[in-house]
Amino acid sequence: MSADVLFGIPEHTRDLDPSLKLIADRFPLKFNLLDRSEQISFITSLGESIEACHAAGFCHLDLKPSNLIVPFGKSFFILNDLKIVRPVGSKNIIDGEKTSAGSEGYSPPEQYGTNTTVAVTMDIYALSVTLGEIMMGIETKIPFSFSEHLEKLKELYGTQVAEVFEKGWEIEPIDRYQTVGEFIQDLIDALRNQG
């Protein structure tokens, strides 16, 4: 899979700003080969983008690798595709009947309900699936295989990192991380502890 496919830089964007081209030989992200400070920079930038969205009172609802841009030569993500952003606490409905379900494999189960209330835990689930995919260097397959992904994360990063993702992937929203900051901090601490 090419970097442009994984990170979804629209053709018109690349034509307007050549600096938004991705580093083809590093992506789809061989994240485990990056030095720790660069890994943390990527993770922190994505967490800060989503936290800013939440602080403004909105949820992205469509987090996935193809909605992230990496400027050429930089170690941060730019959050893209805000088409289905909704206010926190609102009903997850578009045009009176169609739900803003996000993308299969990345959105949590509750996001597919027709009368669901938008909550930050929806983005936290999608963030953990997205970062897990990026850190493992794989594409999420439907249905999502929690056990296979956890084993791969343990192999690449150790048990503590896998445990952070396991909590982020919880099916019940109440069992997940409740803030992006908590998830990101635990992930960074786990990476640092790994060495």
C-alpha positions, -999 to +999 in steps of 0.1 A: +000+000+000+014+034-009+017+063+016-008+083-004-034+056+001-027+050+037-026+087+046-051+099+020-036+131+007-062+143-018-047+149-053-058+185-053-041+191-020-008+177-033-010+198-064-016+230-043+011+224-017+039+200-026+052+201+010+023+179+019+037+149+000+045+121+023+078+104+029+072+074+006+101+053+020+089+057+056+052+052+051+030+032+055+047+040+087+075+018+098+067+033+132+087+008+152+119+018+132+116+055+141+135+067+171+114+071+203+113+109+202+099+109+167+073+083+177+063+104+206+061+135+184+037+118+160+015+105+189+015+138+207+006+159+176-024+136+168-036+137+205-033+175+206-053+178+173-081+157+187-080+174+221-084+208+204-115+195+186-129+182+219-121+214+237-140+233+211-170+210+219-168+187+189-160+151+180-143+142+147-162+109+143-141+097+114-105+092+127-085+068+105-051+069+089-065+081+056-077+113+073-042+122+085-016+143+066+021+142+073+040+172+059+071+161+040+101+158+064+080+165+095+072+143+126+036+153+131+001+146+118-024+171+105-060+160+111-080+161+079-116+155+068-140+172+091-172+163+071-190+145+099-178+165+129-206+168+154-210+187+187-204+166+218-237+157+234-257+160+202-276+132+185-255+114+160-278+121+130-272+137+096-301+151+076-327+138+100-322+101+095-288+090+083-263+085+111-227+098+109-213+064+113-177+071+104-156+044+088-161+007+093-132-008+114-124+025+130-156+037+145-168+022+178-200+000+178-221+027+195-215+051+167-237+031+144-268+035+165-296+057+151-302+075+183-267+077+198-254+107+217-220+119+204-193+114+230-155+119+231-151+081+239-161+076+202-130+094+190-109+077+217-118+043+203-111+054+167-078+070+179-067+038+195-076+017+164-058+043+141-027+046+162-026+008+167-027+003+129+000+029+123+022+016+150+019-020+137+023-009+101-008-028+090-042-020+076-073-027+097-093-056+084-130-061+090-138-076+114-112-061+136-091-088+154-084-075+189-064-106+199-042-106+168-036-068+171-027-071+208-002-099+201+014-078+174+017-048+196+032-069+224+057-083+200+067-048+187+064-026+218+058-048+249+029-057+272+024-022+287+018-006+253-006-035+243-025-029+276-030+008+267-045-002+234-067-028+250-083-002+272-087+021+242-105-007+223-130-015+250-164-022+235-182-004+264-175+034+263-174+035+301-145+010+302-124+031+277-102+060+284-124+090+291-100+116+277-076+117+248-050+132+271-051+102+295-048+077+266-019+096+250+000+101+283-004+064+291+008+054+256+038+077+258+047+065+293+044+029+281+067+036+251+093+053+274+092+024+298+098+000+270+131+016+263 
